[in-house]
């Protein structure tokens, strides 16, 4: 699909009221392209870490244990500030 056809497709979806958020984002990028020297929103290394983490085994977190750890961290931080 050519760029012009793609723009017309997205504009048609907007007029019909069937446009999704991803369509809006794509249309916004076409109308207002980011500058060539703009930094990426993520690095390739960061993306690799996310992909690797998603392949790891899921570990369930005990909510009560997490809250007690957070309480201890808050108490320690308050003690340093006094």
Backbone as JSON Lines, residues from 0, in Angstrom:
{"i":0,"aa":"X","n":[0.85,-1.16,0.0],"ca":[0.0,0.0,0.0],"c":[0.9,1.24,0.0]}
{"i":1,"aa":"X","n":[0.61,2.16,-0.87],"ca":[1.41,3.38,-0.94],"c":[1.1,4.26,0.26]}
{"i":2,"aa":"X","n":[1.99,5.21,0.5],"ca":[1.83,6.12,1.64],"c":[0.55,6.93,1.5]}
{"i":3,"aa":"X","n":[0.25,7.4,0.29],"ca":[-0.96,8.18,0.07],"c":[-2.21,7.33,0.34]}
{"i":4,"aa":"X","n":[-2.23,6.09,-0.15],"ca":[-3.37,5.22,0.09],"c":[-3.52,4.94,1.58]}
{"i":5,"aa":"X","n":[-2.4,4.76,2.26],"ca":[-2.43,4.5,3.7],"c":[-2.99,5.7,4.46]}
{"i":6,"aa":"X","n":[-2.57,6.91,4.08],"ca":[-3.11,8.12,4.71],"c":[-4.61,8.22,4.47]}
{"i":7,"aa":"X","n":[-5.04,7.96,3.26],"ca":[-6.46,8.04,2.94],"c":[-7.25,6.98,3.71]}
{"i":8,"aa":"X","n":[-6.67,5.79,3.87],"ca":[-7.29,4.72,4.65],"c":[-7.52,5.17,6.08]}
{"i":9,"aa":"X","n":[-6.48,5.77,6.69],"ca":[-6.6,6.22,8.07],"c":[-7.59,7.38,8.2]}
{"i":10,"aa":"X","n":[-7.57,8.3,7.26],"ca":[-8.51,9.42,7.29],"c":[-9.95,8.9,7.14]}
{"i":11,"aa":"X","n":[-10.15,7.91,6.28],"ca":[-11.46,7.29,6.12],"c":[-11.94,6.67,7.41]}
{"i":12,"aa":"X","n":[-11.06,5.98,8.11],"ca":[-11.42,5.38,9.4],"c":[-11.81,6.46,10.4]}
{"i":13,"aa":"X","n":[-11.1,7.59,10.35],"ca":[-11.41,8.69,11.27],"c":[-12.79,9.25,10.97]}
{"i":14,"aa":"X","n":[-13.13,9.41,9.7],"ca":[-14.43,9.95,9.32],"c":[-15.56,8.99,9.67]}
{"i":15,"aa":"X","n":[-15.29,7.69,9.59],"ca":[-16.3,6.69,9.93],"c":[-16.49,6.55,11.44]}
{"i":16,"aa":"X","n":[-15.5,7.02,12.2],"ca":[-15.56,6.86,13.65],"c":[-15.06,5.53,14.13]}
{"i":17,"aa":"X","n":[-14.34,4.8,13.28],"ca":[-13.84,3.47,13.66],"c":[-12.34,3.47,13.91]}
{"i":18,"aa":"X","n":[-11.78,4.64,14.19],"ca":[-10.34,4.75,14.37],"c":[-9.95,4.32,15.78]}
{"i":19,"aa":"X","n":[-8.9,3.53,15.88],"ca":[-8.39,3.09,17.17],"c":[-7.23,3.99,17.59]}
{"i":20,"aa":"X","n":[-6.77,3.82,18.83],"ca":[-5.64,4.62,19.3],"c":[-4.38,4.36,18.49]}
{"i":21,"aa":"X","n":[-4.16,3.12,18.08],"ca":[-2.97,2.84,17.27],"c":[-3.08,3.5,15.9]}
{"i":22,"aa":"X","n":[-4.29,3.58,15.36],"ca":[-4.48,4.29,14.09],"c":[-4.17,5.77,14.25]}
{"i":23,"aa":"X","n":[-4.62,6.34,15.35],"ca":[-4.36,7.76,15.62],"c":[-2.86,8.02,15.73]}
{"i":24,"aa":"X","n":[-2.17,7.14,16.44],"ca":[-0.72,7.28,16.6],"c":[-0.02,7.19,15.24]}
{"i":25,"aa":"X","n":[-0.45,6.24,14.41],"ca":[0.17,6.09,13.09],"c":[-0.09,7.31,12.22]}
{"i":26,"aa":"X","n":[-1.31,7.84,12.27],"ca":[-1.64,9.01,11.49],"c":[-0.86,10.22,11.99]}
{"i":27,"aa":"X","n":[-0.75,10.35,13.3],"ca":[0.02,11.46,13.88],"c":[1.47,11.4,13.43]}
{"i":28,"aa":"X","n":[2.05,10.21,13.39],"ca":[3.44,10.05,12.95],"c":[3.59,10.41,11.48]}
{"i":29,"aa":"X","n":[2.58,10.1,10.67],"ca":[2.64,10.45,9.25],"c":[2.54,11.96,9.05]}
{"i":30,"aa":"X","n":[1.66,12.61,9.82],"ca":[1.46,14.05,9.65],"c":[2.6,14.84,10.27]}
{"i":31,"aa":"X","n":[3.02,14.43,11.46],"ca":[4.09,15.11,12.18],"c":[5.23,14.13,12.45]}
{"i":32,"aa":"X","n":[6.04,13.83,11.43],"ca":[7.12,12.87,11.65],"c":[8.14,13.41,12.64]}
{"i":33,"aa":"X","n":[8.72,12.52,13.46],"ca":[9.73,12.97,14.43],"c":[10.97,13.45,13.69]}
{"i":34,"aa":"X","n":[11.69,14.41,14.26],"ca":[12.93,14.85,13.61],"c":[13.93,13.72,13.51]}
{"i":35,"aa":"X","n":[14.76,13.8,12.51],"ca":[15.73,12.72,12.27],"c":[16.69,12.52,13.44]}
{"i":36,"aa":"X","n":[16.99,13.6,14.16],"ca":[17.97,13.49,15.25],"c":[17.31,13.23,16.6]}
{"i":37,"aa":"X","n":[16.0,12.95,16.63],"ca":[15.34,12.7,17.91],"c":[15.78,11.34,18.45]}
{"i":38,"aa":"X","n":[15.98,11.27,19.77],"ca":[16.41,10.0,20.35],"c":[15.28,8.99,20.32]}
{"i":39,"aa":"X","n":[15.65,7.72,20.29],"ca":[14.65,6.66,20.34],"c":[14.0,6.65,21.71]}
{"i":40,"aa":"X","n":[12.76,6.18,21.76],"ca":[12.09,6.06,23.04],"c":[12.66,4.91,23.85]}
{"i":41,"aa":"X","n":[13.4,4.04,23.23],"ca":[14.01,2.91,23.9],"c":[15.28,2.55,23.16]}
{"i":42,"aa":"X","n":[16.15,1.83,23.83],"ca":[17.35,1.37,23.17],"c":[17.18,-0.1,22.79]}
{"i":43,"aa":"X","n":[18.0,-0.55,21.9],"ca":[17.95,-1.96,21.5],"c":[18.28,-2.86,22.69]}
{"i":44,"aa":"X","n":[19.2,-2.42,23.54],"ca":[19.57,-3.21,24.72],"c":[18.38,-3.34,25.67]}
{"i":45,"aa":"X","n":[17.64,-2.23,25.83],"ca":[16.47,-2.26,26.71],"c":[15.42,-3.21,26.16]}
{"i":46,"aa":"X","n":[15.19,-3.18,24.87],"ca":[14.22,-4.08,24.24],"c":[14.64,-5.53,24.43]}
{"i":47,"aa":"X","n":[15.93,-5.83,24.31],"ca":[16.42,-7.19,24.51],"c":[16.18,-7.65,25.94]}
{"i":48,"aa":"X","n":[16.37,-6.74,26.92],"ca":[16.13,-7.09,28.33],"c":[14.67,-7.42,28.56]}
{"i":49,"aa":"X","n":[13.78,-6.65,27.95],"ca":[12.35,-6.9,28.12],"c":[11.97,-8.24,27.52]}
{"i":50,"aa":"X","n":[12.48,-8.52,26.34],"ca":[12.16,-9.8,25.68],"c":[12.71,-10.96,26.5]}
{"i":51,"aa":"X","n":[13.94,-10.82,27.01],"ca":[14.53,-11.88,27.82],"c":[13.73,-12.09,29.11]}
{"i":52,"aa":"X","n":[13.3,-11.0,29.73],"ca":[12.55,-11.11,30.98],"c":[11.2,-11.78,30.74]}
{"i":53,"aa":"X","n":[10.61,-11.56,29.6],"ca":[9.3,-12.16,29.33],"c":[9.4,-13.66,29.13]}
{"i":54,"aa":"X","n":[10.58,-14.16,28.88],"ca":[10.77,-15.6,28.68],"c":[11.08,-16.33,29.98]}
{"i":55,"aa":"X","n":[11.4,-15.57,31.04],"ca":[11.73,-16.18,32.32],"c":[10.49,-16.74,32.98]}
{"i":56,"aa":"X","n":[10.72,-17.61,33.95],"ca":[9.61,-18.2,34.69],"c":[8.94,-17.13,35.55]}
{"i":57,"aa":"X","n":[7.63,-17.19,35.63],"ca":[6.86,-16.24,36.43],"c":[6.99,-16.58,37.9]}
{"i":58,"aa":"X","n":[7.31,-15.58,38.72],"ca":[7.41,-15.77,40.17],"c":[6.31,-14.99,40.85]}
{"i":59,"aa":"X","n":[5.48,-15.71,41.59],"ca":[4.4,-15.05,42.3],"c":[4.96,-14.29,43.5]}
{"i":60,"aa":"X","n":[4.45,-13.1,43.73],"ca":[4.92,-12.25,44.82],"c":[3.92,-12.33,45.96]}
{"i":61,"aa":"X","n":[4.44,-12.55,47.19],"ca":[3.59,-12.53,48.38],"c":[3.37,-11.07,48.74]}
{"i":62,"aa":"X","n":[2.13,-10.63,48.65],"ca":[1.8,-9.22,48.85],"c":[2.16,-8.76,50.25]}
{"i":63,"aa":"X","n":[1.88,-9.57,51.25],"ca":[2.18,-9.19,52.64],"c":[3.68,-9.01,52.85]}
{"i":64,"aa":"X","n":[4.47,-9.89,52.25],"ca":[5.93,-9.78,52.36],"c":[6.43,-8.51,51.66]}
{"i":65,"aa":"X","n":[5.86,-8.22,50.49],"ca":[6.25,-7.02,49.76],"c":[5.92,-5.76,50.57]}
{"i":66,"aa":"X","n":[4.74,-5.73,51.18],"ca":[4.35,-4.56,51.99],"c":[5.28,-4.4,53.18]}
{"i":67,"aa":"X","n":[5.64,-5.5,53.82],"ca":[6.55,-5.39,54.97],"c":[7.93,-4.9,54.53]}
{"i":68,"aa":"X","n":[8.39,-5.33,53.36],"ca":[9.68,-4.84,52.84],"c":[9.6,-3.35,52.54]}
{"i":69,"aa":"X","n":[8.49,-2.91,51.95],"ca":[8.32,-1.48,51.66],"c":[8.25,-0.66,52.94]}
{"i":70,"aa":"X","n":[7.54,-1.18,53.95],"ca":[7.48,-0.48,55.24],"c":[8.87,-0.33,55.84]}
{"i":71,"aa":"X","n":[9.67,-1.37,55.75],"ca":[11.04,-1.31,56.28],"c":[11.88,-0.29,55.52]}
{"i":72,"aa":"X","n":[11.73,-0.24,54.2],"ca":[12.47,0.76,53.4],"c":[12.05,2.18,53.75]}
{"i":73,"aa":"X","n":[10.75,2.39,53.95],"ca":[10.27,3.72,54.3],"c":[10.78,4.14,55.67]}
{"i":74,"aa":"X","n":[10.76,3.22,56.62],"ca":[11.27,3.52,57.96],"c":[12.76,3.87,57.91]}
{"i":75,"aa":"X","n":[13.51,3.13,57.12],"ca":[14.95,3.38,56.98],"c":[15.2,4.74,56.34]}
{"i":76,"aa":"X","n":[14.41,5.09,55.33],"ca":[14.58,6.39,54.67],"c":[14.21,7.53,55.61]}
{"i":77,"aa":"X","n":[13.17,7.35,56.4],"ca":[12.77,8.39,57.36],"c":[13.83,8.57,58.43]}
{"i":78,"aa":"X","n":[14.44,7.46,58.86],"ca":[15.48,7.53,59.89],"c":[16.7,8.3,59.38]}
{"i":79,"aa":"X","n":[17.01,8.16,58.11],"ca":[18.14,8.89,57.54],"c":[17.87,10.39,57.46]}
{"i":80,"aa":"X","n":[16.61,10.77,57.26],"ca":[16.25,12.16,57.09],"c":[16.09,12.89,58.42]}
{"i":81,"aa":"X","n":[16.07,12.15,59.51],"ca":[15.91,12.81,60.82],"c":[17.22,13.23,61.4]}
